[in-house]
């Protein structure tokens, strides 16, 4: 992965009448990284992408993609040639096969870049190349969409909420594709409201809420800084386990019958277990839960993201 910036965003603003969708956003994206732009629906993620791929004009600020200004006519022409974009609401021709759909977009780009058969192989659809698009599952349709996004062999790939609505297996299949593209040196700009997705895939994460950036760093940096403590969960420990542990662990608490104990150092865990065993305390399971990006968002905003919405 290179430290060369391929996207530079400086204090961009996008207003729609009385609504400010993007409010003074700044960040950079480096070549060859998976950059995740994370936040709930309505946070400004898609608007930012649309500005960077020259579908919307800025209200204020500056942005460059691959060195080209998104606000200039020449810049827009050059950017559109060099990027691939998978929008949230992507759809294509129901009555064309997988191969025919990809061929259609290849011709639109002048048949540059990878051969159609190579693209089909890349997304593991060889066995479906002659299947009509309308007869594919949601996960397979997403693979076709990614192949089409790669039709012009783009330097930067914008994937806007690529796994929304997919079942767990299909989500993981898309993750593997994204990891494979990164391994080939592609730069990927991923928007998502799934914190687990960002944590697994990202080299760097920027969290946006209400049009403003609230955190920027690698997943591990953000978790270390904002994620909170590792927690021992005493399942179904109830008041009995709480009474045993609260003396040594004053920050222990009960949630839905489970006792949650913050772990501050290596000795805390064995001490808690010894205390429970020594008092012959009844409980279900002991689970050690490490903080994650969901905790980061919760600690920064006081809210969780559930099905894309703030909760």
PyMOL commands that set and color helices and strands:
alter all, ss='L'
color gray80, all
select helices_A, chain A and resi 45-52+73-82+98-108+116-122+126-128+133-135+138-149+168-183+195-201+219-226+238-245+266-278+293-301
alter helices_A, ss='H'
color red, helices_A
select strands_A, chain A and resi 5-16+19-30+34-38+60-65+68-69+83-86+156-160+187-192+204-209+212-217+230-234+253-255+258-263+286-289+305-306+309-310
alter strands_A, ss='S'
color yellow, strands_A
deselect
rebuild
show_as cartoon
